Amino acid sequence: MAMGVANVLGYLMVALLTRALGPEDFGGYTALSTYGVVLAIPAGALQIVIARRVTAPDAATEEVTSGLRTAATIGLGIFVFTALLAPVLRTLFHLDSAWSPVLLGGVLPAMLVTGCVQGVLLGQHRLRSLALLYLVTAGTRLLVAIAATVFDFSVLQVMAGMLIAAVVTAAFGVWTIRAQLRTLPASGRGLVTELVRSNMTLAAFVALTNVDVLLARHYLTPHESGGYSLASTFGRAICWGTQFVALILVPRMRQRNATVTLLKASGVVLALGLLAAAVVAVSPRTVIVIAGGPEYAEYGRLALVCVGLGITWALAQLWLFSEMVSNTTVLGLTTWVVIVLEVAAIALRWHQSAAQIVAVCVVGALVVAALGLVRVVRRHQNADLEAEASVMAVADRA
């Protein structure tokens, strides 16, 4: 319930920023934020890895840890990298100031710390505290959006507000696990290696769901890229809205019948996605005008297509998260191949309109979702065969 409220607050934040910044600046803000999402991949990986270690560590190779020292080290490196790259990002994303990327770089270390806290809470099944942390994250960001609307913020001022929000959220998160920090080491044996493996899979998912915005900002006009950014938000909203299903699965993926649980979860995600599509399909134009204002009215149909894209992304999210828990990378590597082909197709030919870009992304997402389903079904069949063999072996001994 609380995660649903947090998602609603996130949608309100986007709606407010679309009006406060306008299509051109909102496109730049979204492109910069998307870059931040890509660099914040270790935060998501830390959440999954720390949760798995806290829930059921492998005594031979793993240590229970908060991961905070690792997060701080990685976060500092990301900040320095982003600060050095700021002039390039300003030109690439058509920003008014190079300080905007620098401020974004400051947000990322706080996000990594928050990711560690979320992992500890998830691993200990403290779902209420985890939900509250999600609410604080969304609530502080919404306050920034409200301030941007009231005081007519620029992109630079919005990023400064997001930095403050991220620091407040991280501080609150650390406070919620203050008792655990007395006993949990700040790092653990093999953590970096495990993060690299998990990062590759999570990075594939993040790139799959965000590369379209970066390409749209580069190839389309500023106004068109702003409209595309808002429309594509409807697709990512499906991922955000169903992410709680994927996260709840993490502690359960090491239990018996994990594959059956995963298949049932995919049905829940599909049902939620189709419900969202039905709501938007009633009047796409009205929905996008409500979200961003009359300047975005022409992108209603694109928003509906993006909802369909988001459903396939959400299913891929389930498959990829399950691979992270099981320490396999087959689907992650396959997703990277699909992303490379997507970028090549858009860069070399299909970038004349928003429709062309989203069409290429739909095809890529369908490929990943279909391959993920095939792998899960095969895993389910193999589990059934192993169970049958075990029963026959017991019968033979009897």
Secondary structure, DSSP 8 states (H G I E B T S, - for coil): -HHHHHHHHHHHHHHHHHHHHHHHHHHHHHHHHHHHHHHTHHHHHHHHHHHHHHHS--TTT------HHHHHHHHHHHHHHHHHHHHHHHHHTT-S-THHHHHHHHHHHHHHHHHHHHHHHHHTT-HHHHHHHHHHHHHHHHHHHHHHHHHT--HHHHHHHHHHHHHHHHHHHHHHTTTGGGTS-SS-TTHHHHHHHHHHHHHHHHHHHHHHHHHHHHHS-HHHHHHHHHHHHHHHHHHHHHHHHHHHHGGGTTSTTHHHHHHHHHHHHHHHHHHHHHHHHH-HHHHHHHHH-GGGGGGHHHHHHHHHHHHHHHHHHHHHHHHHHHT--HHHHHHHHHHHHHHHHHHHT--SSHHHHHHHHHHHHHHHHHHHHHHHHHHHHHHHHHHHHHHHHHHHH-
